[in-house]
């Protein structure tokens, strides 16, 4: 191989290395720029602490390096008017069938920080009407929230009274309400003497994941424990 050929080969090698280094540097700068931008990951979860006390919430995580301030959360519900359903994107742009929830206190997230916001809807809107949710930052950018389908919301996010029971005599009163709270079942009992212990009804709640165990407990309360309490044989439902 001549000296000229060696120099040409060396030039090709160094040129290739330079090109690779340039592309790698460009990729690193692009990646760094992407990491320096704000970025939010938003999720949702659903549950109940007790009847009428849902714990549905939006969890917002900042995974970018630039701080992000949260302006509001927007809930998009399915229009109840049929013609509006066909043009729901247009309706939403006009501010129709959209509910905006402002945080109770200012939220500003740095890298790696998170915030939880309880889902808050007016009484006129059911959570099972919501099909899309976004978090809006201070620049107006909308970040999508992972939100379940409406068919699943009906199973995990709503409360339903399954059965009510109440009995009393001249001295005592006892009642029980069976609830479905999302995927769990809850029996709410109240029992008291008249006028009552310090005037405040006593009560106890029972949680169940299995509907059969829930039904067995409720039947026990109705047919056995309630009778014993009313007769004075017992002082509480347990």
C-alpha positions in Angstrom: 0.0 0.0 0.0 1.4 3.4 -1.0 1.7 6.4 1.2 -1.0 8.1 -0.7 -3.4 5.2 -0.2 -2.6 5.1 3.5 -3.3 8.8 3.9 -6.6 8.4 2.0 -7.6 5.5 4.2 -6.7 7.4 7.3 -8.8 10.4 6.1 -11.8 8.1 5.5 -11.5 6.6 9.0 -11.1 10.0 10.7 -13.9 11.5 8.6 -16.2 8.6 9.6 -15.3 9.0 13.3 -16.0 12.8 13.0 -19.3 12.2 11.4 -20.3 9.7 14.2 -19.1 12.0 16.9 -21.1 14.9 15.3 -24.3 12.8 15.1 -23.8 11.6 18.7 -23.2 15.1 20.0 -26.3 16.3 18.2 -28.4 13.4 19.7 -27.0 14.2 23.2 -27.9 17.9 22.8 -31.4 17.0 21.6 -31.8 14.6 24.5 -30.6 17.2 26.9 -33.0 19.8 25.5 -35.8 17.3 25.9 -34.9 16.6 29.5 -34.8 20.3 30.2 -38.4 20.8 29.1 -41.4 20.4 31.5 -43.0 17.0 31.4 -45.9 15.7 33.4 -47.2 12.1 33.9 -50.8 12.0 35.2 -52.8 9.1 36.5 -56.1 8.5 38.2 -57.3 6.2 40.9 -60.7 5.4 42.5 -62.0 4.3 45.8 -64.2 5.0 48.9 -63.4 5.8 52.5 -67.0 5.3 53.4 -70.5 6.0 51.9 -70.6 9.5 50.5 -66.8 9.9 50.9 -65.1 8.9 47.7 -61.3 9.0 47.4 -61.1 9.4 43.7 -58.0 11.4 42.8 -55.6 12.6 40.1 -51.9 12.0 40.7 -49.6 14.4 38.9 -45.8 13.6 38.6 -43.2 15.9 37.2 -40.6 14.0 35.2 -39.0 16.9 33.5 -36.3 19.2 34.8 -38.2 22.5 34.4 -40.7 23.4 37.2 -44.4 23.2 36.3 -47.3 25.1 37.8 -50.7 23.5 37.6 -53.5 25.8 36.6 -56.5 23.5 36.5 -57.9 20.1 35.7 -60.5 19.8 32.9 -63.1 17.1 32.7 -64.7 16.3 29.4 -68.2 14.7 29.7 -70.3 13.1 27.0 -72.9 15.6 25.8 -76.4 14.7 26.9 -77.8 16.3 23.7 -77.6 13.9 20.8 -76.7 16.5 18.2 -73.9 17.7 20.4 -72.5 14.2 20.7 -71.9 14.3 16.9 -69.9 17.5 17.2 -68.4 17.1 20.7 -65.0 18.4 19.7 -66.5 21.6 18.5 -68.7 21.8 21.6 -65.7 21.3 23.8 -63.8 24.1 22.0 -66.7 26.4 22.8 -66.5 25.4 26.5 -69.5 23.3 26.5 -69.7 19.9 28.3 -66.4 20.7 30.0 -65.9 21.2 33.8 -62.8 23.0 35.1 -61.5 22.3 38.6 -59.0 24.7 40.1 -56.6 23.3 42.8 -57.5 24.4 46.3 -54.0 25.6 46.8 -51.2 26.5 44.3 -49.3 23.5 42.9 -45.8 23.9 41.5 -43.8 20.8 40.9 -40.1 20.4 40.5 -38.3 17.4 39.0 -39.3 14.2 40.7 -42.1 15.8 42.7 -45.8 14.8 42.7 -49.2 16.2 43.8 -52.5 14.5 44.4 -55.8 16.3 43.7 -59.2 14.9 44.7 -61.6 14.6 41.9 -64.3 17.3 42.4 -67.4 17.4 40.2 -70.7 19.4 40.7 -73.8 17.4 41.7 -75.1 17.9 38.2 -72.3 15.8 36.6 -71.9 12.1 37.3 -68.3 10.7 37.1 -69.7 8.1 34.7 -70.2 10.8 32.2 -66.5 11.8 32.1 -64.6 10.2 29.2 -61.4 12.3 29.2 -59.4 14.3 31.7 -56.4 16.7 31.2 -54.2 18.7 33.5 -53.6 22.2 32.3 -50.3 23.9 33.2 -49.5 27.7 33.5 -48.7 27.9 29.8 -52.1 26.4 28.8 -50.5 23.1 27.7 -52.8 20.2 28.3 -51.3 16.9 29.8 -53.5 13.8 29.3 -54.6 11.9 32.4 -54.8 8.1 32.3 -58.6 7.6 32.7 -60.5 4.4 32.5 -63.4 3.7 30.2 -66.9 4.7 31.3 -68.0 1.0 31.4 -65.3 0.4 34.1 -66.1 3.6 35.9 -69.6 2.2 36.6 -68.0 -0.7 38.4 -65.2 1.0 40.4 -66.2 4.6 40.9 -69.8 4.9 41.9 -71.9 4.2 45.1 -75.1 2.2 45.1 -77.5 1.4 47.9 -78.4 -2.3 47.7 -80.7 -2.7 50.7 -82.1 -0.7 53.7 -83.4 -2.1 57.0 -84.8 -0.4 60.1 -86.7 -1.6 63.2 -87.6 0.0 66.6 -89.6 -0.4 69.7 -90.5 2.0 72.6 -86.9 1.7 73.9 -84.6 1.0 71.1 -83.9 1.6 67.4 -81.6 -0.2 65.0 -81.0 0.2 61.2 -78.6 -1.1 58.5 -77.9 0.0 55.0 -76.0 -2.2 52.5 -73.9 -0.3 50.0 -71.8 -1.2 46.9 -68.8 1.2 47.0 -66.9 0.6 43.8 -65.7 -3.0 43.8 -66.3 -3.5 47.6 -69.4 -3.8 49.8 -70.2 -2.0 53.0 -72.8 -2.4 55.7 -73.5 0.7 57.7 -75.3 0.0 61.0 -76.8 2.4 63.6 -78.2 1.4 67.0 -79.3 3.3 70.0 -81.5 3.4 73.1 -84.1 6.1 73.5 -83.3 9.0 74.0 -79.9 7.5 73.4 -76.4 7.3 74.8 -75.4 10.9 75.2 -78.0 11.6 72.5 -75.8 10.4 69.7 -76.6 7.2 67.8 -73.9 4.5 67.9 -72.9 2.8 64.7 -70.4 0.3 63.1 -69.4 -0.3 59.6 -68.3 -3.6 57.9 -66.3 -3.9 54.7 -66.4 -6.9 52.3 -64.8 -7.8 49.0 -67.0 -10.9 48.5 -70.7 -10.3 47.9 -71.6 -13.6 49.5 -70.0 -12.7 52.8 -71.7 -9.3 52.6 -75.1 -10.9 52.2 -74.5 -13.4 55.0 -73.5 -10.6 57.4 -76.4 -8.4 56.4 -78.8 -11.3 57.0 -77.2 -12.0 60.4 -77.7 -8.4 61.4 -81.3 -8.3 60.2 -82.5 -11.7 61.6 -80.4 -12.2 64.7 -78.5 -9.2 66.0 -81.2 -6.6 65.5 -83.7 -8.8 67.4 -81.2 -9.3 70.3 -80.5 -5.6 70.5 -84.2 -4.6 70.5 -84.9 -7.1 73.2 -82.0 -5.9 75.3 -80.0 -9.2 75.1 -77.1 -7.3 73.5 -75.9 -3.7 73.6 -74.4 -3.4 70.1 -74.3 -4.7 66.5 -71.0 -6.5 65.9 
